Amino acid sequence: MMARSPKRRARRPTRSARATRSVPPKPSEAEQRLLALARELAALGVDPLPRAVDLLAGAYAPDAPLPRAMYRASLAWAREQVRMALEEILIGSRTGVGLTAETHAWVLLAACEALAHEPPSAVADRRRALAELTRRAH
């Protein structure tokens, strides 16, 4: 009697083995706003620092849509893009505050983000304080 060899069944690929097509998630409103802000900062051109601070201060004003959108989302990567765009501006600007461009960008961005929590009557004063942080060295 001959031994029968067992039939081997062809196995179907499991779900995890099949090629899956991942679709990146749609960026949140806050991420879209932050990335647009980073692009605006990067495109400011000549002597951009005063305009950059005005742009940031406006974006983070108490009644602006960005702070509300950020409150609803976790956006570390997109926020870092804004900070790095500001850092690039600071590298080309000579300010007299004695900070590295990286630290100065972080301080300015944090200060602008804090504007969202200020009473509207205090925002003009805070923006003047921000202007002090961006004065050119003589």
Steps between C-alpha positions, in 0.01 A plus 500: 500500500628840407497782749282782394649841515273752659362760263625841572243768483598834364469753776334829442697797615379626832354844531821632657712351222298663225618831374289767658473849376519752776340833450653776706251671727366834390684779683298665773392861474766597753775316312395666174503843668842441662656378177355797311648727766840331462482553122409868547793547738738330258390729216536837676816601313712804589513623862230253604528505880258786582246362251551148638418612854192689374390194304547270801336739742200530270477124451496444877274793591221414747232511232703328224397151381844339545504482883154340505602250235822417686312449822310218331805322356850381587732662249859475611638438150313783328579740786868410468482596131385848607779525758763392246373753241529771765848374594611539137377860504687567824822352360498773235408776747739642753310553821644631821341257745795263548318176416573237238262512203351167613425625851383839377256333258363284780453800731332712232268220396406420859434868564280525190310186601442656842318792333200270458461498879541874555211737547444688174588829671850369581592372153635832368732529801618140457570564132717798596690269736549256212640783290763549773607139450558563130697826506812495287838518664687818419 
